[in-house]
Amino acid sequence: MALIEVPGDSAERLAALGMKWEYCERAIRAGEAARREATPTEPPTAPGLRDWIARVGMLRYTMIIEEGWTPLNHKNMALVVNPDQTVAIGVLAGDAGTGWPAPHKPRSRYPKGQAFANAVAGGDLTLFSTADAGHPEVLEPERIEALDLWLLLTNRVRQGENVTVYSELSRPESVSSTGYIVDWLDRMILPRLTFEAVLVDDGRNEDGGFDVLVEEI
């Protein structure tokens, strides 16, 4: 496989977070491979859901094995947290602005619920240890405030006979009143990955969220 270089100063910035582009690449490739395992008898959203599950699984597995990070689960949010408990990373589907530098600005493809909004704002998070995932350890308040949430944001676009996945590792600023992430504190644009489009699907990209958006009437 040819070496794919990270644009600009993203490699150094990724390293500062304890991350490498290759970890993100592994997750994206695992997701694309899982998507192609979907069968016609599965629900229409199966390819996207398989993609999300594989991306989360591979990213967390890689970070645990390579860097000693720990799985973080909170109300259907699947994250991974660094040993210093200062950075958490998750996976999310973005829109057409994903993977493009400013002035382009992405937003989350789907709305998120209150639990996700609290996490972005530094709300209550529960850390599950790798040794015993059944007994959560509640983070101390100062740790919660210090935990910066970053998201591996991806957007999958079919172009003729190929599929291109645009991606970035970015830190959300807040969740809008309608549940979408539209503003970002920091963004690291990552290389685009191109795959042969061998599977026909409806183009939907699930991001694994099960939050229900409730609006006042």
Secondary structure by P-SEA (a helix, b strand, c coil): ccccccccaaaaaaaaacccaaaaaaaaaaaaaaaaacccccccaaaaaaaaaaaaaaaaaaaaaccbbbbbbcccccccccccccbbbbcccccccccccccccccccccccaaaaaaaaccbbbbbbcccccbbbbccaaaaaabbbbbbbbbbbbcccbbbbbbbbccccccccccccccccbbbbbbbbbbcccccccccccccccbbbbbcc
